[in-house]
Amino acid sequence: MRRTSPGHHLLARSATTLVAAAAAIGFFTPVSATATTIDGYSATVQQEAVASLAAEAGISESAAVALLRTQAASVGTLQRVTASLGSRAADGYLDAAAKPVVNVLDQTAAEQVEQAGAQARLVKHSSAALASAQDALQALPAVAHTAIGLDPKTNQVVLTLADAAKGTEALLTAAASLGDRVRVERVAGEMHTAIYNGEAITGGGTRCSAGFNTNRGGQNYIIDAGHCTRAVSQWNVGPSQGASFPTNDYGLIRNTTGSAPGAVTLWNGSTQRITSAGTATVGQRISKSGSTTRLTSGSVQRTNVTVNYAEGSVYQLIQTNALVNPGDSGGCLFAGSVGLGITSGKGGGSSYFQPVGEALSAYGVTLN
């Protein structure tokens, strides 16, 4: 959704003022590193992530620190083990203790998982069977305000219907025909892209949040949401250079500000350094920075999610429960120093993100 503004103030030309005014990937010069308890986390990100996890899980802050310390190793183990098993693994996730759980189809595979240091869980449906169910649902005419994604914790595809969705009879009939491979969930409201007017990166009366600073051939670029760069050709930080939306939700802005540090602004004068791009894992604790809701935390709920916005369908998104609101579009999803995604939209209490790795590859850019 996009609105036009009756007028918006011009941001000052200095890089410092650009940061103070808005963008989700800060135009700050990175602050000096300070010792933190969790490797890769800045002090501010750690504080917010620990407080959020402790409150949500009902645990002490020291227990929350221990979980977040465990998480990075668990993600690596999960990805390594599932890759080694191939089709004998049916995806996986992190459990409530941030330990890796791998879904498997037979006892032999389960033994291999246990030997590799992860927990094995015997499930009914293979990845191929779930992919087939998801493909069957996605082959039907898209219905706005619905989403289809994988939930490895229940070994199911989830069809989510928001209140605003109309004409869902064919979807529901197809879901019923697929048996227990599909679960139907209903949520309030609608699903929409999170773009509105206001501060942050601005252009044409539109506001978004800047994403990850990148470069190619000595030129700096900002990876952002495609629905933002499709809508606006010239931002206060530079011109749009590409847009892929719908289907994907990534775009490129040529950064002409003269400042492009590889760090996310945390809205208190500090930043979080981003040193690599990674793949989101269900159960993983994450943080998000955006110009409206600023720094918020949560966890990954689903991956490979298709979201049917009114403007069109976007595929392979990351679904989380981190708070986003209008104006956050394009902002950064990350786990400590690892960049994960670009804010796309929201609906039914969930937020949706374009995986950043796909955008980096599409434009041939690297993180600063």
Secondary structure, 3 states (H helix, E strand, C coil): CCCCCCCCCCCCCCHHHHHHHCCCCCCCCCCCCCCCCCCCCCHHHHHHHHHHHHHHHCCCHHHHHHHHHHHHHHHHHHHHHHHHHHHHEEEEEECCCCCEEEEECCHHHHHHHHHCCCEEEECCCCHHHHHHHHHHHHCCCCCCCEEEEEECCCCEEEEEEECCCCCCHHHHHHHHHCHHHEEEEEECCCEEECCECCCCEEECCEEECCCEEEEECCEEEEEECHHHHHHCCEECCEEEEEEECCECCEEEEECCCCCCCCEEECCCCCEEECCEECCCCCCCEEEEEECCCEEEEEEEEEEEEEEEECCEEEEEEEEECCCCCCCCCCCEEEECCEEEEEEEEEECCEEEEEEHHHHHHHHCCEEC
